[in-house]
Amino acid sequence: MAENKTRLTEASVESYFSTIQDESRRKDCVQLSRLMSEATREPPRMWGTSIVGFGSYHYKYESGREGDSCLTGFSSRKGDISIYLVKEFPGQQELLSRLGKYKMGKGCLYVSKLKDVDLDVLVQLVIGTVAERKRVYG
């Protein structure tokens, strides 16, 4: 069975931030890191080369595939900041209706700029994600 490409590393989060060329995006990522660290009560750690993650959990699927991942995290991508949430948790849709300007994929929230979203609502989405992952995976 193939191993996960995205693993916890000892790489520096600050070094990752320094590679983000757009100053506004870099500042958003630093701010998001602080917000997510406060919300999760976990320090930011690098997962792979481009994901800033908070906390960790062990998953095991019915297929037998298992591994470790961050409870939540984010990555600065080409067009947006990708924020890794769970696909669904109780109250999530109501929170999303109040968030502001975003796009949503399968468990991934895409925002262009933090000023486009309500940060208090974003924190609640992060807290809900962590609670759901802990409920499902222990």
C-alpha positions as CSV (number, residue, x, y, z in Angstrom):
1,M,0.0,0.0,0.0
2,A,1.4,3.4,-0.9
3,E,2.5,5.7,1.8
4,N,1.0,9.2,2.4
5,K,3.0,12.0,0.7
6,T,1.8,14.5,3.2
7,R,3.5,13.8,6.6
8,L,4.4,15.8,9.6
9,T,7.9,17.3,9.1
10,E,10.4,19.3,11.1
11,A,10.4,22.1,8.5
12,S,9.9,25.7,9.8
13,V,6.5,27.3,9.4
14,E,8.2,30.7,9.3
15,S,10.4,29.5,6.4
16,Y,7.3,28.4,4.5
17,F,5.8,31.8,5.0
18,S,8.9,33.5,3.7
19,T,8.5,31.7,0.4
20,I,5.1,33.4,-0.2
21,Q,6.0,36.2,-2.5
22,D,2.8,38.2,-2.3
23,E,3.1,40.3,0.8
24,S,-0.6,40.6,1.4
25,R,-1.0,36.8,1.1
26,R,1.9,36.2,3.4
27,K,0.4,38.5,6.1
28,D,-3.0,36.7,5.7
29,C,-1.2,33.3,6.2
30,V,0.6,34.6,9.3
31,Q,-2.7,35.9,10.7
32,L,-4.5,32.7,9.8
33,S,-1.8,30.7,11.6
34,R,-2.3,32.7,14.8
35,L,-6.1,32.3,14.6
36,M,-6.0,28.6,14.0
37,S,-3.4,28.0,16.7
38,E,-5.6,29.9,19.2
39,A,-8.8,28.0,18.0
40,T,-7.1,24.6,18.2
41,R,-4.7,25.2,21.1
42,E,-2.1,23.6,18.9
43,P,1.1,25.1,17.5
44,P,1.4,25.3,13.7
45,R,3.5,22.5,12.2
46,M,4.4,21.8,8.6
47,W,2.8,18.8,6.9
48,G,4.6,18.0,3.7
49,T,6.1,21.0,2.0
50,S,3.1,23.3,1.9
51,I,0.5,22.6,4.5
52,V,0.5,24.4,7.8
53,G,-1.3,22.0,10.1
54,F,-2.6,22.0,13.7
55,G,-2.9,18.9,15.9
56,S,-3.0,15.4,14.5
57,Y,-5.2,12.4,14.3
58,H,-4.9,8.8,13.2
59,Y,-7.4,7.5,10.6
60,K,-8.2,4.0,9.4
61,Y,-10.5,3.4,6.5
62,E,-12.6,0.3,5.9
63,S,-10.3,-0.4,2.9
64,G,-7.4,-0.9,5.4
65,R,-5.6,2.3,4.4
66,E,-4.5,4.2,7.5
67,G,-2.3,7.1,8.4
68,D,-1.9,10.4,10.3
69,S,-3.0,13.8,9.3
70,C,-3.5,17.3,10.8
71,L,-6.8,18.0,12.5
72,T,-7.1,21.1,10.4
73,G,-4.7,23.3,8.4
74,F,-4.2,25.6,5.4
75,S,-2.0,26.1,2.5
76,S,-1.3,29.1,0.3
77,R,-2.1,28.0,-3.3
78,K,-1.8,29.8,-6.6
79,G,-5.2,31.5,-6.5
80,D,-6.5,31.1,-3.0
81,I,-5.8,30.1,0.5
82,S,-7.0,26.5,1.0
83,I,-8.4,25.9,4.5
84,Y,-8.8,22.2,5.3
85,L,-12.1,21.5,7.1
86,V,-14.3,18.4,7.3
87,K,-16.9,17.9,4.7
88,E,-19.8,18.4,7.2
89,F,-20.5,18.9,10.8
90,P,-23.7,20.0,12.7
91,G,-24.2,23.7,12.2
92,Q,-21.7,24.1,9.4
93,Q,-24.1,25.3,6.8
94,E,-25.4,28.0,9.0
95,L,-21.9,29.2,9.7
96,L,-21.0,29.1,6.0
97,S,-24.1,31.3,5.3
98,R,-22.5,34.0,7.5
99,L,-18.9,33.6,6.4
100,G,-18.6,36.0,3.5
101,K,-16.9,35.4,0.2
102,Y,-15.6,31.9,-0.3
103,K,-15.7,28.8,-2.4
104,M,-16.2,25.3,-1.0
105,G,-14.9,21.9,-2.2
106,K,-15.0,18.5,-0.5
107,G,-13.9,19.6,2.9
108,C,-11.8,22.4,1.6
109,L,-12.7,26.1,2.0
110,Y,-11.1,28.5,-0.5
111,V,-10.7,32.2,0.3
112,S,-8.8,34.8,-1.7
113,K,-8.2,37.2,1.2
114,L,-9.0,37.0,4.9
115,K,-10.7,40.4,4.7
116,D,-13.4,38.8,2.5
117,V,-14.6,36.6,5.4
118,D,-15.8,37.0,9.0
119,L,-12.9,35.8,11.1
120,D,-15.1,34.9,14.1
121,V,-17.2,32.6,11.9
122,L,-14.0,31.1,10.4
123,V,-12.8,30.3,13.9
124,Q,-16.1,28.6,14.6
125,L,-15.7,26.5,11.4
126,V,-12.2,25.5,12.6
127,I,-13.4,24.6,16.0
128,G,-16.3,22.5,14.5
129,T,-13.9,20.7,12.2
130,V,-11.6,19.7,15.1
131,A,-14.5,18.6,17.2
132,E,-15.9,16.5,14.4
133,R,-12.5,14.9,13.6
134,K,-12.0,14.0,17.3
135,R,-15.6,12.6,17.5
136,V,-15.0,10.4,14.5
137,Y,-11.4,9.3,15.0
138,G,-11.1,9.6,18.8
